[in-house]
Structures are given as structure tokens and as C-alpha cells.
Amino acid sequence: MTDDPLPPLRDVIALHGLSPRKALGQNFLLDLNLTRAIARRAGDLTQTDVLEVGPGPGGLTRALLAEGARKVVAVERDARCLPALAEISAAYPGRLDVIEGDALKVDLSGHLSTPYRIIANLPYNVGTELLVRWLTPDNWPPEWSSLTLMFQREVAERIVAAPGSKAYGRLSILGQWRVESKIVMELNPQAFTPPPKVHSAVVQLERRDTPRYPADPAKLERVVSAAFGQRRKMLRQSLKGVMPDVETVLTGLGIAPTRRAETLTLEEFCAIARAI
């Protein structure tokens, strides 16, 4: 861990004219004490590479480097932020690579040593899509070892939600089947510039090398999507298109066909997927 040698973020933003853009889902976190607290939630970074998406003016980037990250690869689509990030790179020689581009499209092969960590204050407009991609790679275990991500609190609560709660859904299954997930930090809107209309939370997701319960990913996705796609309907109706004789299959698994998706445990969803 080192002291940050760079100017305050407010000065950097003023110098480079970096007013946040709503179209890019930008809400800058300027308090370096908070960004370093987020970096520490990810654990010891001294022996690992880190992928950061949407660094903006570099508040979290600076924290990751100051907390000892071996190397940070930052993907930023807003060209206005590149000069500020270049200044950070100069202050930490050889430890920051900045890639200009869309994180949904950029090819990161060759940039990171595996397993790496992903740590990011994700842009609100692409955060959930990125998370789903990271949780559903073609091969498991993935190249990353953990995800430390900031979301709207509502999204964070969906990731860790338990059966029976209103937040429980498809994202809960994805966030708990092959990873250990927990909310490790909450932030109020006033921590950001501009303040968003919602509270935020940081979720820590630690990779499991094997899923919590066996199931084919594609079949589990079919079951979960169908069940929560019609979550107000009983399973005998919502899963009708997924398998023939749905009531017989569910009864054989000890699952009442009259139950609804939000009452099923992860283990039960995996059992249904195995029965297809």
C-alpha cells in the first residue's frame, strides 16, 4: 500500500473538463477513502492482475494501484477520460494499461494474467449485462477468481436474494449457483457526482471451482427463465414449454406443481434442470 501521489479528483475533473455523461451511465466517486475501502474489500491485490470497467477519471483505478495491485487493465469508452488515466499510468509506471473501447465488445486476450480479479464501479446502463456475461462463460471455472462490483442497491439485493423474497429471481440463481455472493458495502447517493437517484452497494462474488449443485448450464437457464418469466403462475403452467409431463416430473422430484418460482430453492431448480 502506498500514498496516492496525484492531485485530488475534483481538480483532475476540472482540469480535463470531465462532466459526467448520463448517456454513459457515469456517476463519479470522488472520495479516495471510499475507493480505497472498495479496493480493500477485494482482498490482497499484490499478486494479481485486476480488470476495471468504466474507470472514468480514475478514482477507483488510483485506489487499486495504491493498494498494491500488480497490474490494472482499465477499459474506458469515454475518450475524454484518457488524458486523466494517462497521468495515473505515468505515476505508476508499468502497472496500468488503458484500453479505449466498449467493455461489451473489447477483446482482453493477452492483457491479463489468470486468474485475475474484476473490480469496478460499473456504469449503471451496462452493469447487469456485464455481470451475466461474467457468470455465464462457455467454460467453468472462468479466468477470473472474484468480482467486486458496485451496482444500484436494488440490483445488489437481487444477486444475494433468498427464496421467498421479492428480489429473488434469475439473477439470484446466477449469482449463487457457481459463486459465493455477499453485499460488503453500501453507499448513499451523496457519495457520487452527480448524486444518482438510488443508493448503491458493492457485491463481492467469489468463484467456486464447481457449482453448488450439479446441472447443465443451458438447461438450468431454460428452467429459470421460464419459471421467472411467468413468476405469478404456478410451475405446472410456467414450465409447460420446458418439458413434457411437467406435473409428473415435478411430483417425482417432491416439488408441488402448484408452487411458484420464487418459492423454489437453488437446489430444487438444479434438480428440475437435471430432470429435463
Secondary structure, 3 states (H helix, E strand, C coil): CCCCCCCCHHHHHHHHCCCCCHHHCCCEECCHHHHHHHHHHCCCCCCCEEEEECCCCCHHHHHHHHCCCCEEEEEECCHHHHHHHHHHHHHCCCCEEEEECCCCCCCCCCCCCCCEEEEEECCCCCHHHHHHHHHCCCCCCCCEEEEEEEEEHHHHHHHHCCCCCCCCCHHHHHHHHCEEEEEEEEECHHHEECCCCCCEEEEEEEECCCCCCCCCHHHHHHHHHHHHHCCCCEHHHHCCCCCCCHHHHHHHCCCCCCCEHHHCCHHHHHHHHHHC
